[in-house]
Amino acid sequence: MFSMRDIAKQDNLLLAYNRLLTNPESTYKNFFRDTYSAYGMAISKNIALLHKKVKSGYLPVDTVRVFMPKANGLSRMYTLMSIEDQIVYQAYANVLAEALVTNPKVKRRYKKSVFGNLYSNADSLFFYQKWQDSYKAYTKAIIKAYENGNKYIASFDLTACYDSINHHLLRTILKDKCHFSDNCADLFIQLLARWESSDGLELATGIPQGPQASGIVAEAVLQEYDLYIERLQKQIPFRYFRYVDDIRILADNEETVRWVLFLLDKKSKELGLFPQSSKIAIHEISNIDDEIKRISKPLFEDELDDEKKPDIAVNAIKLLMKEEPADLTTIKRYFQYVKQDTKSNKLAIAAVEKFPNMIHSFASYVQRYPRRIPPTISNYIYKCCQDKTQQFSSGILLQAVIGNLNDKDAHRFTELAKQLLNADKKSSFIIDSRYRLQLIAFILLYDSKFGSRQKNYIKKSNWWVRSNVVYQAQKNGSLNKLGPSFIEEYIKSQECELATSGAYCYLLAPMPNNLPPVNTLSPYAQNIFKQAGVIKRNRYSNSQIQRYLKELANIQQKLQWKKKLGKDHDQIERTLFTAIGYWKTDLTAFVNIWDTMDDRICSLITKDHPELGGYTLGKIGAIVQSRGFISNMPKFHKMCMELHQLRLHSHLSHSEIKSTHQYTGPIPQNKRRLIIKLIKEGVEELIQYW
């Protein structure tokens, strides 16, 4: 049985961090390279801090969505997660992968019927086996099946597979087939629900797109196809090959293929997944090479002179662009060899206009430009920036050219950035985070002024933009425009991304004033400064109570909770975390749990402050007329009494109301606003008084 103890082990969390670094998929990593580096500067201490968070009850950070263009003109959503969320997610994935391969059937399918997201092993820094080897095995298996007489083939692809995975189904699989404890599975599903929520609405479906951990989570569900197929193959002769959610069925007759497709469609609906009808087709194979992508095929002859490769690449791209459907994988591979010149610029622009999902290849081409960016490219990028629907492309292209524009282009892009950010302030339309980041970066680098109005662009941004603007300013040599107070605010922040980016940049470009008092610095900043020798010792509390209170009621005031609560700290910390879990799902349970915390707090604070009067644990109702509490802590007293009355009138406490003999029931949802107001005012007064 796998439990939260397995997830929270420091060795597992450290392995999870290292597996983020070795992820071969660069698109997602490029959003976080600086963050990974900064966090890693004090990795042992940061992992120890994260271990404490996971052990006491981990609260995730709101995710950021980016929308990458697809070939059909629509977009693919990527989920940007905080560094610690990524580590926790990967830590769960590490345990899940081990749970899956304990079933010998799963390992036996590797490179025989299942070829995508193949787990490496427990000791490997790489989470998956090399995808290139897996894909080659996939194509070879299809060819061999064809050569053995299976002439009919069908492709079976799922629509938005990751977005469609049902949380209730996944929870059942984790508990029943992967041997997760109830608590471990439930907490994981709670995290997924938070990461995949939209505007505060929990959809109960979907896993994050982008992190490599999602691959193994999807495999836990997709293996249901494998089990189903293996039962079918005992009755019907056909071949089955699956690469993630791309399934190929081969048989020696069309009728069998059609019947298996019908059954797969039925199975999909049982799993809450939906096939892409436009991609499902049955036909007899005429040329096996047309059915597969030969990624192993070399682009050039072995003895070819390197100087001839750019011209061959250009001619090959022109021919490939005329084909229907175009082989985009090969076009992208050829673009790595194209030499930047006037003719190639026009070809590159034509390619990205025809195939929007080639934006990364085009951005790489632009970033490698050996001279100042020419008008052909800068004009195209300027036009993109004016199109609200091309924000992802604009962001990655602005990142590619910043610092490599002539003065005229730098000025006009900066003026455009100011216009766009001011317009967004009046009516929000900038939805892509990298686009917003680069607009701010242009003003920061090229404009002579970066005052409070410009800094407000940063403050109104999400955590990803706010942390990365500091990294980019440091690289571009414009960090001094932000000023010491700006960086000081970062290194005092309790947000991991802000604190680590601030500390990282402070070390690379020290501010003219002295470091603030150590006990005012964020734990993350302290860890980095301690590792760098800037400070001699850390001075922070590992208590998560402050973070939990901010999450629940936006309570900003601080208190030395470990010192005040003493031996009761850990229990109150866990109780508070449990209460927050019930806040969204069960208001009655939340109030009942909160009432027990009020009881414990009252017993502790009266020991420190005898002027409040005596108190007996378990008798919170007895202070209803307490003069000491009413005169010294009226808001805290009001919170305790009103929440206690709500508890007494709820069905989780008593079957009937004592004074009226009416039946009790759940606490009404319309009490939420009152409850949170009572808690905020009461706890803030408690902190101030204590």
C-alpha positions, -999 to +999 in steps of 0.1 A: +000+000+000+014+034-010+007+063+014+015+100+018+047+089+036+060+075+003+051+107-015+067+130+011+100+112+015+129+137+009+146+112-014+115+110-035+110+148-036+147+152-046+144+126-073+113+144-086+132+177-088+161+160-107+136+144-131+122+178-139+157+188-150+162+157-172+128+160-190+138+158-227+107+179-237+121+214-239+089+233-247+077+231-211+111+234-195+118+266-213+092+283-192+111+274-160+148+271-167+157+301-145+133+290-117+149+255-117+183+270-114+174+294-086+155+268-066+185+244-070+210+268-055+198+255-021+182+223-031+187+203+001+172+230+023+144+237-001+135+200-003+135+198+035+111+227+036+089+211+009+090+178+028+075+196+058+048+212+037+038+179+021+039+161+055+017+187+072-007+192+043+003+207+009-016+236-006-010+242-043-006+275-061-030+286-088-019+275-122-013+297-153-026+287-187-009+293-220-024+285-254-001+271-281-012+272-317-021+239-334-019+231-371-057+235-375-057+271-362-070+262-328-048+260-297-034+235-272-035+245-236-004+242-214-006+244-176+022+263-160+027+251-124+048+265-096+081+248-091+070+231-058+037+220-075+057+204-102+079+186-077+049+173-058+032+163-090+063+144-101+067+129-067+032+114-070+041+102-105+073+085-092+052+065-068+025+058-094+050+045-119+064+021-094+029+010-085+021+004-122+051-017-130+046-040-099+020-056-122+041-079-144+016-075-173+024-038-176+061-044-181+054-073-206+035-049-228+064-025-231+076-023-268+052-051-277+018-035-276+024-003-256+051+021-268+046+056-253+055+070-218+075+039-209+087+042-173+125+038-169+132+025-134+134+036-098+171+044-099+171+064-132+173+102-132+153+100-164+116+093-158+109+077-192+128+055-215+140+073-246+110+081-267+131+078-299+138+041-292+101+036-282+088+052-314+112+031-336+099+000-319+064+012-325+070+015-363+089-018-365+060-036-348+035-022-372+056-032-402+061-067-388+024-071-383+018-061-419+044-085-432+026-113-412-005-108-433-024-081-415-033-060-445-061-039-430-054-011-406-073+015-386-061+045-366-080+053-334-071+086-317-087+102-287-100+138-285-083+159-258-073+128-239-056+146-210-084+171-206-111+143-205-096+121-178-123+117-151-111+123-116-136+099-100-124+071-124-088+079-117-094+078-079-109+044-082-080+031-104-054+046-079-071+028-050-081-005-065-053-012-090-024+010-080-027+003-042-028+039-031-042+045+003-076+063+005-059+094+019-031+094-006-055+090-036-079+116-022-053+142-017-039+136-052-073+141-067-078+173-047-045+186-061-056+178-097-090+194-091-072+226-080-047+226-108-074+220-134-100+244-119-112+273-141-122+306-125-127+289-092-149+261-107-136+226-102-145+205-133-137+170-119-119+162-152-085+167-167-048+165-158-022+193-165-009+195-201+029+200-202+044+183-171+059+149-179+042+135-149+009+137-167+021+109-191+022+083-164-011+095-149-027+091-183-012+056-186-030+045-154-063+052-172-052+041-207-041+007-195-078+000-192-077-003-230-048-027-229-066-050-204-098-049-225-079-056-257-060-086-242-093-102-233-106-096-269-075-111-285-083-144-268-114-145-290-105-126-321-072-126-341-059-090-346-030-069-336-031-038-313-004-011-309-008+019-286+015+050-285-001+071-257-036+078-270-028+069-307-040+033-313-035+012-344-056-019-351-044-044-378-061-076-390-062-098-421-098-086-430-118-054-428-147-069-409-125-077-379-110-042-378-144-027-380-157-048-351-127-040-329-132-003-336-168-006-326-159-022-293-131+003-286-156+031-292-179+015-267-151+011-242-140+047-246-175+060-236-174+038-205-141+055-196-154+090-203-131+094-233-140+103-268-125+092-301-117+117-329-141+107-355-122+126-382-091+106-376-107+071-376-105+054-410-103+018-421-084+009-453-063-018-469-026-010-468-010-003-502+023+011-490+034+004-454+058+034-454+027+057-459+013+044-426+042+054-403+066+082-397+101+071-403+119+094-378+150+073-382+155+083-418+185+106-422+180+140-438+214+140-456+238+115-470+267+107-447+294+121-468+276+154-477+296+186-472+282+208-444+282+239-466+257+222-490+232+213-463+215+248-460+206+248-497+194+212-497+173+220-466+157+250-483+148+231-514+134+202-493+112+225-473+098+241-504+088+206-518+075+193-484+053+224-480+035+215-512+026+180-501-008+171-486-007+164-458+027+181-451+053+162-431+057+189-404+082+168-384+106+166-413+101+203-422+110+212-386+141+190-387+153+207-419+148+242-405+176+236-381+200+237-410+186+267-429+210+297-431+196+331-422+194+353-453+168+373-473+154+344-493+153+321-463+135+348-442+106+348-467+105+310-467+104+309-429+076+334-427+056+316-454+061+283-434+049+297-401+019+314-417+008+282-433+016+260-403+011+281-371+024+252-349+058+257-364+062+288-343+090+272-321+111+264-352+106+299-366+115+315-333+146+294-331+155+305-366+150+342-356+170+338-324+200+325-343+201+356-365+237+367-367+230+403-374+204+429-363+169+416-371+160+427-407+127+446-416+112+415-432+111+397-399+106+427-375+076+438-396+061+403-394+065+402-356+051+437-353+020+426-372+017+395-350+018+417-318-012+437-331-033+405-336-049+395-303-053+359-314-015+355-319-003+363-284+016+330-278+035+335-311+041+372-304+055+364-269+080+338-281+091+360-311+095+391-289+117+369-266+138+359-296+145+394-308+148+415-277+183+430-275+189+424-312+168+452-328+180+484-344+171+516-326+141+524-348+126+490-343+133+490-306+115+523-302+084+513-322+081+480-304+084+498-270+058+523-279+035+495-290+042+476-257+030+507-238-001+511-259-010+474-255-005+473-217-024+506-212-052+493-233-052+460-213-055+480-181-088+496-193-102+464-208-083+431-201-074+412-232-038+400-227-042+363-218-007+349-227+018+353-199+049+352-220+034+379-242+028+401-212+062+394-198+079+405-231+059+437-234+070+446-199+106+436-207+107+458-238+097+489-217+121+479-190+150+476-214+144+503-240+124+530-223+142+557-203+115+557-176+103+528-154+084+543-125+055+534-103+031+532-133+053+508-152+060+487-120+022+484-116+022+464-149+043+438-130+023+439-097-009+432-116+006+402-133+005+365-122+033+348-103+050+335-134+053+369-150+064+386-118+092+361-111+104+359-147+105+397-152+133+398-127+153+371-144+149+388-177+159+422-163+190+407-149+200+391-182+193+423-201+212+445-177+181+465-167+177+452-131+188+485-117+157+502-131+136+481-107+154+494-077+165+479-044+130+482-027+115+461-055+140+433-050+137+436-012+099+430-016+107+398-035+131+384-010+106+390+017+078+373-002+063+340+010+058+330-026+085+306-036+089+318-072+092+355-061+116+348-032+139+326-052+141+349-082+147+379-060+175+361-041+190+347-073+192+382-088+204+398-056+234+375-056+242+382-093+237+420-090+238+430-053+217+461-044+235+491-030+218+490+004+223+463+031+203+431+033+172+435+054+171+417+088+173+380+083+141+372+102+121+393+077+134+374+047+114+346+031+126+310+040+135+304+003+156+336+002+173+326+035+181+292+021+198+306-009+217+333+011+228+307+036+241+284+009+259+314-007+274+324+026+256+358+027+240+349+060+254+326+087+222+310+099+185+307+089+159+323+111+125+312+100+097+290+112+086+258+094+050+265+104+025+263+076-003+280+096+005+314+082+002+301+046-031+283+054-046+314+069-037+335+039-051+308+016-084+307+035-091+344+045-062+364+031-049+370+066-015+388+061-005+394+098+023+372+111+028+354+144+054+330+157+029+302+157+054+275+168+064+295+198+029+304+208+013+270+203+042+249+216+036+212+217+000+217+202+014+234+171+016+203+148-019+191+157-035+225+151-016+229+119-029+195+106-064+204+118-063+237+100-052+220+068-081+195+071-106+224+077-094+242+045-100+210+026-137+210+038-142+247+031-151+242-005-169+208-001-186+206+033-193+239+052-208+220+081-177+199+086-155+230+083-174+248+111-172+218+133-135+214+129-129+252+133-148+251+166-124+225+180-095+248+170-111+278+187-114+256+219-077+247+218-066+283+211-087+297+240-071+272+264-036+283+252-040+321+251-056+323+286-024+308+300-004+336+285-029+363+293-046+358+327-066+390+323-088+370+299-100+348+328-099+311+334-108+285+307-116+248+307-107+229+276-139+215+259-161+242+275-160+269+248-196+277+253-188+288+289-171+320+278-203+334+262-205+361+290-167+363+297-159+399+304-122+392+299-127+381+263-154+406+255-134+436+267-100+426+254-107+405+223-143+414+212-138+402+175-122+370+185-149+363+210-176+371+185-160+346+160-158+319+186-193+323+198-211+327+165-193+297+149-200+277+180-237+284+177-236+274+140-220+241+150-246+234+177-274+239+151-258+215+126-266+179+122-230+168+127-233+179+164-268+172+175-300+157+162-321+187+174-317+223+186-319+221+224-339+254+229-365+249+201-364+211+197-363+216+159-343+192+138-308+203+129-294+203+094-264+213+073-251+249+077-266+270+048-242+280+020-254+316+023-234+317+056-201+315+038-195+353+035-203+358+072-181+329+083-151+341+064-156+377+077-158+364+113-126+344+108-106+372+092-115+398+118-112+373+147-079+358+138-063+392+129-073+404+164-059+373+179-026+378+162-024+414+172-033+407+209-012+376+213 
